[in-house]
């Protein structure tokens, strides 16, 4: 009986370890695909440069309330993307390709992690977020709680 329990325990440990390795691999793939050379390629379509102009205007004017371009409000655009890019720009000291693409890469990575958790490929999103913070990625506590709530871990 003891031998069976030991075998089951070792199997459970190996499954947990392989899931943990899978989570690390998934995170590494996301980092490579979404973040590698994020700021090296110049803006290549009108949409990116237009959103960049909105963030630049918010950055230079200090008006975080509504997105503005050429002194005209853009009330039909939800400002979450602009606010997130603006936070990155404030941290890094300016608006460039990296600061504008970072929010999409970051939220895309969180989306992949949530989908992996939903399909059972990832045992816990909290473990991955902890590892990200250990690697000096900063996740806003409210964003962390929202992601954990969506993953059913809060």
Contact map, one row per residue, 1 for C-alpha under 8 A:
1111100000000000000000000000000000000000000000000000000000000000000000000000000000000000000000000000000000000000000000000000000000000000000000000000000000
1111110000000000000000000000000000000000000000000000000000000000000000000000000000000000000000000000000000000000000000000000000000000000000000000000000000
1111111000000000000000000000000000000000000000000000000000000000000000000000000000000000000000000000000000000000000000000000000000000000000000000000000000
1111111100000000000000000000000000000000000000000000000000000000000000000000000000000000000000000000000000000000000000000000000000000000000000000000000000
1111111110000000000000000000000000000000000000000000000000000000000000000000000000000000000000000000000000000000000000000000000000000000000000000000000000
0111111111000000000000000000000000000000000000000000000000000000000000000000000000000000000000000000000000000000000000000000000000000000000000000000000000
0011111111100000000000000000000000000000000000000000000000000000000000000000000000000000000000000000000000000000000000000000000000000000000000000000000000
0001111111110000000000000000000000000000000000000000000000000000000000000000000000000000000000000000000000000000000000000000000000000000000000000000000000
0000111111111000000000000000000000000000000000000000000000000000000000000000000000000000000000000000000000000000000000000000000000000000000000000000000000
0000011111111100000000000000000000000000000000000000000000000000000000000000000000000000000000000000000000000000000000000000000000000000000000000000000000
0000001111111110000000000000000000000000000000000000000000000000000000000000000000000000000000000000000000000000000000000000000000000000000000000000000000
0000000111111111000000000000000000000000000000000000000000000000000000000000000000000000000000000000000000000000000000000000000000000000000000000000000000
0000000011111111100000000000000000000000000000000000000000000000000000000000000000000000000000000000000000000000000000000000000000000000000000000000000000
0000000001111111110000000000000000000000000000000000000000000000000000000000000000000000000000000000000000000000000000000000000000000000000000000000000000
0000000000111111111000000000000000000000000000000000000000000000000000000000000000000000000000000000000000000000000000000000000000000000000000000000000000
0000000000011111111100000000000000000000000000000000000000000000000000000000000000000000000000000000000000000000000000000010000000000000000000000000000000
0000000000001111111110000000000000000000000000000000000000000000000000000000000000000000000000000000000000000000000000000000000000000000000000000000000000
0000000000000111111111000000000000000000000000000000000000000000000000000000000000000000000000000000000000000000000000000000000000000000000000000000000000
0000000000000011111111100000000000000000000000000000000000000000000000000000000000000000000000000000000000000000000000001110000000000000000000000000000000
0000000000000001111111110000000000000000000000000000000000000000000000000000000000000000000000000000000000000000000000000110000000000000000000000000000000
0000000000000000111111111000000000000000000000000000000000000000000000000000000000000000000000000000000000000000000000000000000000000000000000000000000000
0000000000000000011111111100000000000000000000000000000000000000000000000000000000000000000000000000000000000000000000001100000000000000000000000000000000
0000000000000000001111111110000000000000000000000000000000000000000000000000000000000000000000000000000000000000000000001100000100000000000000000000000000
0000000000000000000111111111000000000000000000000000000000000000000000000000000000000000000000000000000000000000000000000000000100000000000000000000000000
0000000000000000000011111111100000000000000000000000000000000000000000000000000000000000000000000000000000000000000000000000000000000000000000000000000000
0000000000000000000001111111110000000000000000000000000000000000000000000000000000000000000000000000000000000000100000000000000000000000000000000000000000
0000000000000000000000111111111000000000000000000000000000000000000000000000000000000000000000000000000000001000100000000000000100000000000000000000000000
0000000000000000000000011111111100000000000000000000000000000000000000000000000000000000000000000000000000000000000000000000000000000000000000000000000000
0000000000000000000000001111111110000000000000000000000000000000000000000000000000000000000000000000000000000000000000000000000000000000000000000000000000
0000000000000000000000000111111111100000000000000000000000000000000000000000000000000000000000000000000000001001000000000000000000000000000000000000000000
0000000000000000000000000011111111110000000000000000000000000000000000000000000000000000000000000000000000001000000000000000000000000000000000000000000000
0000000000000000000000000001111111110000000000000000000000000000000000000000000000000000000000000000000000000000000000000000000000000000000000000000000000
0000000000000000000000000000111111110000000000000000000000000000000000000000000000000000000000000000000000000000000000000000000000000000000000000000000000
0000000000000000000000000000011111110100000000000000000000000000000000000000000000000000000000000000000011011000000000000000000000000000000000000000000000
0000000000000000000000000000011111111100000000000000000000000000000000000000000000000000000000000000010010000000000000000000000000000000000000000000000000
0000000000000000000000000000001111111100000000000000000000000000000000000000000000000000000000000000000000000000000000000000000000000000000000000000000000
0000000000000000000000000000000000111111100000000000000000000000000000000000000000000000000000000000000000000000000000000000000000000000000000000000000000
0000000000000000000000000000000001111111100000000000000000000000000000000000000000000000000000001100110000000000000000000000000000000000000000000000000000
0000000000000000000000000000000000001111110000000000000000000000000000000000000000000000000000011110100000000000000000000000000000000000000000000000000000
0000000000000000000000000000000000001111110000000000000000000000000000000000000000000000000000001100000000000000000000000000000000000000000000000000000000
0000000000000000000000000000000000001111111100000000000000000000000000000000000000000000000000001000000000000000000000000000000000000000000000000000000000
0000000000000000000000000000000000000011111100000000000000000000000000000000000000000000000000001000000000000000000000000000000000000000000000000000000000
0000000000000000000000000000000000000000111110011000000000000000000000000000000000000000000000001000000000000000000000000000000000000000000000000000000000
0000000000000000000000000000000000000000111111011000000000000000000000000000000000000000000000000000000000000000000000000000000000000000000000000000000000
0000000000000000000000000000000000000000001111111000000000000000000000000000000000000000000000000000000000000000000000000000000000000000000000000000000000
0000000000000000000000000000000000000000000111111100000000000000000000000000000000000000000000000000000000000000000000000000000000000000000000000000000000
0000000000000000000000000000000000000000000011111110000000000000000000000000000000000000000000000000000000000000000000000000000000000000000000000000000000
0000000000000000000000000000000000000000001111111111000000000000000000000000000000000000000000000001000000000000000000000000000000000000000000000000000000
0000000000000000000000000000000000000000001111111111100000000000000000000000000000000000000000000000000000000000000000000000000000000000000000000000000000
0000000000000000000000000000000000000000000001111111110000000000000000000000000000000000000000000000000000000000000000000000000000000000000000000000000000
0000000000000000000000000000000000000000000000111111111000000000000000000000000001000000000000000001000000000000000000000000000000000000000000000000000000
0000000000000000000000000000000000000000000000011111111100000000000000000000000000000000000000111001000000000000000000000000000000000000000000000000000000
0000000000000000000000000000000000000000000000001111111110000000000010000000000000000000000000000000000000000000000000000000000000000000000000000000000000
0000000000000000000000000000000000000000000000000111111111000000001110000000000001000000000000000000000000000000000000000000000000000000000000000000000000
0000000000000000000000000000000000000000000000000011111111100000001000000000000001101100000000100001000000000000000000000000000000000000000000000000000000
0000000000000000000000000000000000000000000000000001111111110000000000000000000000000000000000100000000000000000000000000000000000000000000000000000000000
0000000000000000000000000000000000000000000000000000111111111000000110000000000000000000000000000000000000000000000000000000000000000000000000000000000000
0000000000000000000000000000000000000000000000000000011111111111001100000000000000000100000000000000000000000000000000000000000000000000000000000000000000
0000000000000000000000000000000000000000000000000000001111111110000000000000000000000100110001100000000000000000000000000000000000000000000000000000000000
0000000000000000000000000000000000000000000000000000000111111100000000000000000000000000000000000000000000000000000000000000000000000000000000000000000000
0000000000000000000000000000000000000000000000000000000011111110000000000000000000000000000000000000000000000000000000000000000000000000000000000000000000
0000000000000000000000000000000000000000000000000000000001111111000000000000000000000000000000000000000000000000000000000000000000000000000000000000000000
0000000000000000000000000000000000000000000000000000000001101111110000000000000000000000000000000000000000000000000000000000000000000000000000000000000000
0000000000000000000000000000000000000000000000000000000001000111111000000000000000100000000000000000000000000000000000000000000000000000000000000000000000
0000000000000000000000000000000000000000000000000000000000000011111000000000000000000000000000000000000000000000000000000000000000000000000000000000000000
0000000000000000000000000000000000000000000000000000000000000011111100001110001000000000000000000000000000000000000000000000000000000000000000000000000000
0000000000000000000000000000000000000000000000000000011001000001111110001110101001000000000000000000000000000000000000000000000000000000000000000000000000
0000000000000000000000000000000000000000000000000000010011000000011111111100000000000000000000000000000000000000000000000000000000000000000000000000000000
0000000000000000000000000000000000000000000000000000110010000000001111111100000000000000000000000000000000000000000000000000000000000000000000000000000000
0000000000000000000000000000000000000000000000000000000000000000000111110000000000000000000000000000000000000000000000000000000000000000000000000000000000
0000000000000000000000000000000000000000000000000000000000000000000111111000000000000000000000000000000000000000000000000000000000000000000000000000000000
0000000000000000000000000000000000000000000000000000000000000000000111111100000000000000000000000000000000000000000000000000000000000000000000000000000000
0000000000000000000000000000000000000000000000000000000000000000011110111110000000000000000000000000000000000000000000000000000000000000000000000000000000
0000000000000000000000000000000000000000000000000000000000000000011110011111100000000000000000000000000000000000000000000000000000000000000000000000000000
0000000000000000000000000000000000000000000000000000000000000000011000001111110000000000000000000000000000000000000000000000000000000000000000000000000000
0000000000000000000000000000000000000000000000000000000000000000000000000111110000000000000000000000000000000000000000000000000000000000000000000000000000
0000000000000000000000000000000000000000000000000000000000000000001000000111111000000000000000000000000000000000000000000000000000000000000000000000000000
0000000000000000000000000000000000000000000000000000000000000000000000000011111110000000000000000000000000000000000000000000000000000000000000000000000000
0000000000000000000000000000000000000000000000000000000000000000011000000000111111100000000000000000000000000000000000000000000000000000000000000000000000
0000000000000000000000000000000000000000000000000000000000000000000000000000011111110000000000000000000000000000000000000000000000000000000000000000000000
0000000000000000000000000000000000000000000000000000000000000000000000000000011111111000000000000000001100000000000000000000000000000000000000000000000000
0000000000000000000000000000000000000000000000000010011000000000001000000000001111111100000000000000000000000000000000000000000000000000000000000000000000
0000000000000000000000000000000000000000000000000000001000000001000000000000001111111110000000000000000000000000000000000000000000000000000000000000000000
0000000000000000000000000000000000000000000000000000000000000000000000000000000111111111000000000000001000000000000000000000000000000000000000000000000000
0000000000000000000000000000000000000000000000000000001000000000000000000000000011111111100000000011111000000000000000000000000000000000000000000000000000
0000000000000000000000000000000000000000000000000000001001100000000000000000000001111111110000100010000000000000000000000000000000000000000000000000000000
0000000000000000000000000000000000000000000000000000000000000000000000000000000000111111111000000000000000000000000000000000000000000000000000000000000000
0000000000000000000000000000000000000000000000000000000000000000000000000000000000011111111100000010010000000000000000000000000000000000000000000000000000
0000000000000000000000000000000000000000000000000000000000100000000000000000000000001111111111110010000000000000000000000000000000000000000000000000000000
0000000000000000000000000000000000000000000000000000000000100000000000000000000000000111111111000000000000000000000000000000000000000000000000000000000000
0000000000000000000000000000000000000000000000000000000000000000000000000000000000000011111110000000000000000000000000000000000000000000000000000000000000
0000000000000000000000000000000000000000000000000000000000000000000000000000000000000001111111000010000000000000000000000000000000000000000000000000000000
0000000000000000000000000000000000000000000000000000000000000000000000000000000000000000111111100000000000000000000000000000000000000000000000000000000000
0000000000000000000000000000000000000000000000000000000000100000000000000000000000000000110111110010000000000000000000000000000000000000000000000000000000
0000000000000000000000000000000000000000000000000001001100100000000000000000000000000100100011111111000000000000000000000000000000000000000000000000000000
0000000000000000000000000000000000000010000000000001000000000000000000000000000000000000100001111111000000000000000000000000000000000000000000000000000000
0000000000000000000000000000000000000111111000000001000000000000000000000000000000000000000000111111100000000000000000000000000000000000000000000000000000
0000000000000000000000000000000000000111000000000000000000000000000000000000000000000000000000111111110000000000000000000000000000000000000000000000000000
0000000000000000000000000000000000000010000000000000000000000000000000000000000000001101100101111111111000000000000000000000000000000000000000000000000000
0000000000000000000000000000000000000000000000010011001000000000000000000000000000001000000000111111111000000000000000000000000000000000000000000000000000
0000000000000000000000000000000000000110000000000000000000000000000000000000000000001000000000001111111110000000000000000000000000000000000000000000000000
0000000000000000000000000000000000100100000000000000000000000000000000000000000000001001000000000111111111000000000000000000000000000000000000000000000000
0000000000000000000000000000000000000000000000000000000000000000000000000000000010011000000000000011111111100000000000000000000000000000000000000000000000
0000000000000000000000000000000000000000000000000000000000000000000000000000000010000000000000000000111111110000000000000000000000000000000000000000000000
0000000000000000000000000000000001100000000000000000000000000000000000000000000000000000000000000000111111111000000000000000000000000000000000000000000000
0000000000000000000000000000000001000000000000000000000000000000000000000000000000000000000000000000011111111100000000000000000000000000000000000000000000
0000000000000000000000000000000000000000000000000000000000000000000000000000000000000000000000000000001111111110000000000000000000000000000000000000000000
0000000000000000000000000000000001000000000000000000000000000000000000000000000000000000000000000000000111111111000000000000000000000000000000000000000000
0000000000000000000000000010011001000000000000000000000000000000000000000000000000000000000000000000000011111111100000000000000000000000000000000000000000
0000000000000000000000000000000000000000000000000000000000000000000000000000000000000000000000000000000001111111110000000000000000000000000000000010000000
0000000000000000000000000000000000000000000000000000000000000000000000000000000000000000000000000000000000111111111000000000000000000000000000000000000000
0000000000000000000000000000010000000000000000000000000000000000000000000000000000000000000000000000000000011111111100000000000000000000000000000000000000
0000000000000000000000000110000000000000000000000000000000000000000000000000000000000000000000000000000000001111111110000100100000000000000000000000000000
0000000000000000000000000000000000000000000000000000000000000000000000000000000000000000000000000000000000000111111111000000100000000000000000000010011000
0000000000000000000000000000000000000000000000000000000000000000000000000000000000000000000000000000000000000011111111100000000000000000000000000000000000
0000000000000000000000000000000000000000000000000000000000000000000000000000000000000000000000000000000000000001111111111100000000000000000000000000000000
0000000000000000000000000000000000000000000000000000000000000000000000000000000000000000000000000000000000000000111111111111100000000000000000000000001000
0000000000000000000000000000000000000000000000000000000000000000000000000000000000000000000000000000000000000000011111111100000000000000000000000000001000
0000000000000000000000000000000000000000000000000000000000000000000000000000000000000000000000000000000000000000001111111100000000000000000000000000000000
0000000000000000000000000000000000000000000000000000000000000000000000000000000000000000000000000000000000000000000111111110000000000000000000000000000000
0000000000000000001001100000000000000000000000000000000000000000000000000000000000000000000000000000000000000000000111111110000000000000000000000000000000
0000000000000000001101100000000000000000000000000000000000000000000000000000000000000000000000000000000000000000100111111111100000000000000000000000000000
0000000000000001001100000000000000000000000000000000000000000000000000000000000000000000000000000000000000000000000010011111100000000000000000000000000000
0000000000000000000000000000000000000000000000000000000000000000000000000000000000000000000000000000000000000000000010000111111100000000000000000000000010
0000000000000000000000000000000000000000000000000000000000000000000000000000000000000000000000000000000000000000110010000111111110000000000000000001001010
0000000000000000000000000000000000000000000000000000000000000000000000000000000000000000000000000000000000000000000000000001111111000000000000000001000010
0000000000000000000000000000000000000000000000000000000000000000000000000000000000000000000000000000000000000000000000000001111111100000000000000000000000
0000000000000000000000110010000000000000000000000000000000000000000000000000000000000000000000000000000000000000000000000001111111110000000000000000000000
0000000000000000000000000000000000000000000000000000000000000000000000000000000000000000000000000000000000000000000000000000111111111000001000010000000000
0000000000000000000000000000000000000000000000000000000000000000000000000000000000000000000000000000000000000000000000000000011111111100000000000000000000
0000000000000000000000000000000000000000000000000000000000000000000000000000000000000000000000000000000000000000000000000000001111111110000000000000000000
0000000000000000000000000000000000000000000000000000000000000000000000000000000000000000000000000000000000000000000000000000000111111111110000000000000000
0000000000000000000000000000000000000000000000000000000000000000000000000000000000000000000000000000000000000000000000000000000011111111111000000000000000
0000000000000000000000000000000000000000000000000000000000000000000000000000000000000000000000000000000000000000000000000000000001111111100000000000000000
0000000000000000000000000000000000000000000000000000000000000000000000000000000000000000000000000000000000000000000000000000000000111111100000000000000000
0000000000000000000000000000000000000000000000000000000000000000000000000000000000000000000000000000000000000000000000000000000000011111110000000000000000
0000000000000000000000000000000000000000000000000000000000000000000000000000000000000000000000000000000000000000000000000000000000011111111000000000000000
0000000000000000000000000000000000000000000000000000000000000000000000000000000000000000000000000000000000000000000000000000000000011001111100000000000000
0000000000000000000000000000000000000000000000000000000000000000000000000000000000000000000000000000000000000000000000000000000010001000111110110000000000
0000000000000000000000000000000000000000000000000000000000000000000000000000000000000000000000000000000000000000000000000000000000000000011111110000000000
0000000000000000000000000000000000000000000000000000000000000000000000000000000000000000000000000000000000000000000000000000000000000000001111111000000000
0000000000000000000000000000000000000000000000000000000000000000000000000000000000000000000000000000000000000000000000000000000000000000000111111100000000
0000000000000000000000000000000000000000000000000000000000000000000000000000000000000000000000000000000000000000000000000000000000000000001111111110000000
0000000000000000000000000000000000000000000000000000000000000000000000000000000000000000000000000000000000000000000000000000000010000000001111111111000000
0000000000000000000000000000000000000000000000000000000000000000000000000000000000000000000000000000000000000000000000000000000000000000000011111111100001
0000000000000000000000000000000000000000000000000000000000000000000000000000000000000000000000000000000000000000000000000000000000000000000001111111110000
0000000000000000000000000000000000000000000000000000000000000000000000000000000000000000000000000000000000000100010000000000000000000000000000111111111000
0000000000000000000000000000000000000000000000000000000000000000000000000000000000000000000000000000000000000000000000000000110000000000000000011111111111
0000000000000000000000000000000000000000000000000000000000000000000000000000000000000000000000000000000000000000000000000000000000000000000000001111111111
0000000000000000000000000000000000000000000000000000000000000000000000000000000000000000000000000000000000000000010000000000000000000000000000000111111110
0000000000000000000000000000000000000000000000000000000000000000000000000000000000000000000000000000000000000000010011000000100000000000000000000011111111
0000000000000000000000000000000000000000000000000000000000000000000000000000000000000000000000000000000000000000000000000000000000000000000000000001111111
0000000000000000000000000000000000000000000000000000000000000000000000000000000000000000000000000000000000000000000000000001110000000000000000000001111111
0000000000000000000000000000000000000000000000000000000000000000000000000000000000000000000000000000000000000000000000000000000000000000000000001001101111
